[in-house]
Amino acid sequence: MKKKIVSVFAIVVVLAVFCAMPVVAQSKAPAEVTGEVVYIPFPVTITLDGKTDDWAGIPIQAVDRGPKKSPHSKQNRVFNFAVAADDANLYVYMHSVDAKIVTGKHGKDFWNEDSMEFYFNLSGDLAAAAYKPGIFQININPGNIGKNNAELMVIGTNSETVKVTGSVFATEDGWAFEAAVPLGSFKPEHGKTVGFQAQANGTTTKDRDSKLIWSKADKADASYNKPNVFGKAVFFKVGSTDVPKAQ
């Protein structure tokens, strides 16, 4: 009887371990720590073609919080994003639920209408209170819709220091993009931590009337000049079984 109990217990333990392992193995990266940490799987092959099949298995975050909520239920109430990398580039996918796209109304002030933006701090100084080399904001607007694996029209703090290519496309419920930013001399390593932020601007008429922000540390829409309110992103080597903590 004792042997049978031990055998059953052993089987249960093995099954528990087996069932627990695929949580990371089936997904290319762990789930986010909401509004604080997101994981960047690498190396991942992403083709900038406006198709999302390359993003299969990569966690997609949904953001519906921010200092200003849209007055319209189907316009800019939520956006999604995902991140990935290979040895040469960072990749960002973003999607906005937006029944009525408003663009091209404010010259180059795309932040004042429908647009989405991401931020990285690759400088090594995650406590930086001001922008410096290696820290940048990239705002992408739907006026780029139709561009496919091409250089995009972007704005943002230090955006002139990086070349952003991508595809911007309409979706059934709004619009989306997948973009690439060269890593340059920066090399991804399992567990390496960088600064990261994602935001969405929206308008239902003309001027911006909604703002959604991923990082919980940014409570006053300050990321455009204060990189120390970014969240964190941790590089995760695909296939790894450990989940590194943000540094």
N, C-alpha and C positions, 0 to 999 in steps of 0.2 A: 504493500500500500504506500509506504514511504517513497519507494522508487517511482511509483506512478505519479505521486504528487510532485516530486522533484522534476520528473520528465515534463509534466504539464506546465510547471512553472518556467522551466527552461524554454519551452516552446513559446510561451507567452512573452517572455523577455526578448527572444529573438525576433518575434513578429513585431513587437513594439519598436525595437531598434530599426527593423527593416522598413516599417511604415513611416518612421520619423525621418529617415535619411532622404527620401525623395523630395521633401519640402524645398531643399536647396538644389538637389540634383535635377529635378524636373524644371525648375525655374532657373534662369541664367543669373539671377541675383536675389538676395533676400528682399523682403518687403521693407518699405520705408519705416522710419520712426517718424510718425506724422508731424510734418512741419519742422523737423529738426535734422534728420539724416536721411539721405537717399543714397542708394548704392549704384555704382557705375560698373556694369559688367564689361569685361574685356578678356581676350580680344573678340570682338563681334564684327561681322561683316555687314555693313549697311550700304545699300545702293540708293542714291538720292533720286528716286524715280517717281515719287508721289504714291507709291504703294506701301502698305504697312506690314506686309508679310515678313519682312526682315526683323520686325520688332516682336515677333512671336516669342513668348517665354521671358520677355523683359518686363518687369513690373511697370505698370502704368498708374501714376498717381492722379487722383481727382482732387481738385481744389475748389471749394465753394465758399471760402472765408476771405474776409478782407475788410478794410475800413469803410467801403462803400458798396452796397449791394445794388444790382440793377433793378429798376422799377418794373421791368418786363420779365415775365417768367421764362421766356424762350430766348432771351438775349443776354448773353454774357453772365449768366448765373453760375456757370461752372466751366472750368477748363481742365484739360488733362495734359500730363507731360511724362516723358520717359527719357532716360539718358543712357548712353553707351559709349564705347571707345574701341579703337584699335591702336596700333603702334603709332599711327600718324595723326589721327583726328579724334576730337570729341564730337559726338553726335547727339542732337537734341530733337525730340519729336514733341510737338505741341498741337493741341486741338481745342478749339473753342466752339461751344454750342451757341450759335448766333443766327437767329432767324432773319435778321435784317443787317447786312454788312454795310457799315458806313466808313468810307475811306476817301482820302484826297480832298478833305475839306479844310485842312489847316496847314497847308504847305508842308514843311518838314516836321511839324510838331505832331508826329504820329501818336505820341502818348496821349493826345487830347481826343482821340477817336479809337475805333476798334484796332487793336494791335496786341501782340503778345511779346514778352521779352524774357530773356534768361541772362544770368550773370554768373561769372566764374571768378574765383580768386586763386590763381596758380602761383602767386608770388612767394608762398611759403610763410607769409605773415597773416595768419587768420584773424589776428586782433587789429589789423590795420584800420585806422579811423578815417583814412582818406584814400582815394584812388592813387595808384602808382603802377609802374610797368608790371604786367602779369595779372592785373585786375581789370575786368571789362564788363560793360552792359551792352547787350545786343537786343534792340527792339526791331521786330519784323512786322510789317503791316500787310493787310490783304491786297494792297495795290500791286504786290508781287505775284498774285495768283496767275498761273500760267507759266511761270518760270520753272524750268525743269533741269536740275543739275547745273545750275548757272549761278553766277555771282548775284547776290541779292542786294537790294537797296535797304540799308539799315541805318539806324541812328543809335545813340547811346554814349554814355561816358566811356572814353577810350575805345569806342568802336572802330575808329580809324586805324587802330593799331593791329587789327586782325582782319583777315579776308574770310568772309562768310559766304559759303556756297550752299545751295539747297534747292528744294522743290516746294512750292507753295500751291495749294490746291483747294478747291471747294469740296465740301462734303454734303451729305444729305441734310445735315442739321447745322451747318456752319462752314468753318474753314479750318485748315490745318497746314502745318509745314514740317519738313524734316530738314535739318541744317547741319552743316559740318564746320568745325573750327579747327584749324591746324594746331597741333600740340607743340610744334617747334622742337625745342630742346627738352621739353618736359617729357618724362618717361613714366607711363603708368606702372605702378607696383601694387601688389595685393596688400590692402590695408592702408595705402597712402591716402591722406585726407586733404581735401581742398574745400574752398568756400563755394557755395552754390545758392542760387536764388531763382525763382520763376514767378512771373506775374502776368496778369492780363488786364488790359484797359478796355473799356467799352463805352459806347454811347448808343442811346436809343433814338436820338434826334440829331444833334450836332456836336455839342461839347461833351466831354467825358462825364458820364454819370454813374460809372461803376469802376471799382478797382479791387481785384482779387490778388491775394499775396500768399505764396506757399510758406515762407519762413515765419514761424511764430515770433521770432525775435524782432521782426520789423512790424511794429504796431502803428507807425505813422508815415508809411510810404517814404522811407528815408534811404532805401538801397541805392538810389541813383547817385548819392554822394557820401554814403556811410557804409562801406563794405563790411563793417563789423556787425551789421545786423543780418547778414546772410545766414543761411543755414549751412550745413556741411554735406559734402558728398565723399563717399569712400569707394575707392577702386576695389572691385571684387573680381578676382580671376575665375573665369567660368570653370565649373567643375570642382571648385574648392568646397570642403565640407565645414570649415570653420567660418564663423561670421565675425570679422574684425570690428572692433568698436571705433567710433570716430575719435580722433586724437585732438 
